[in-house]
Amino acid sequence: MQFLVHSKTIAELEYDGKTCLLRVVYKDGRVRSVPDVAPTLLMKIGSQVPVERSLYLMRTAI
């Protein structure tokens, strides 16, 4: 799973469900990997990511 993040420092979060590895990509190009992240924790993190504000995406989702 991949989440685009609207923050000052983090560009995106990538999660591999098979290995439970969370990869954080920063806007300055740095990458950090966090092993053994439980899926429930990822859901808590993902729920804090702002919803896409694109009208096109909102219409296709509905």
C-alpha positions in Angstrom: 0.0 0.0 0.0 1.2 3.5 -0.7 -0.1 6.7 0.9 0.8 10.2 -0.3 1.2 12.4 2.7 0.6 16.2 2.8 3.1 17.2 5.4 6.1 19.5 5.6 8.7 16.7 5.7 7.2 13.4 4.6 6.2 12.8 0.9 4.8 9.3 1.1 4.5 6.1 3.2 4.8 2.7 1.6 3.8 -0.5 3.4 4.5 -4.1 2.5 2.0 -6.3 4.1 3.9 -9.5 3.6 7.1 -8.4 5.4 5.3 -5.8 7.7 7.9 -3.2 6.5 7.0 0.5 6.6 9.0 2.7 4.3 9.0 6.5 4.8 10.0 8.7 1.9 10.9 12.2 2.9 10.6 15.3 0.6 14.3 15.9 0.6 14.9 12.4 -0.8 15.8 10.5 2.3 14.3 7.0 2.9 13.9 5.3 6.2 12.5 1.7 6.7 10.8 0.6 9.9 10.5 -3.2 10.4 7.7 -5.1 12.1 4.9 -2.6 11.8 1.6 -4.2 12.7 -1.2 -3.6 10.2 -3.4 -2.2 12.9 -0.8 0.5 13.6 -0.6 1.3 9.9 -4.4 1.8 9.9 -4.0 4.3 12.7 -1.4 6.1 10.7 -3.3 6.0 7.5 -6.5 7.3 9.1 -4.6 10.5 9.9 -3.6 11.1 6.3 -5.8 13.8 4.8 -8.4 12.7 2.3 -7.7 13.5 -1.3 -9.5 16.7 -2.2 -9.7 16.1 -6.0 -13.3 16.3 -7.2 -12.5 13.7 -9.9 -11.3 11.1 -7.4 -14.2 11.9 -5.0 -16.7 11.3 -7.9 -15.1 8.1 -9.0 -15.0 6.8 -5.4 -18.7 7.5 -5.0 
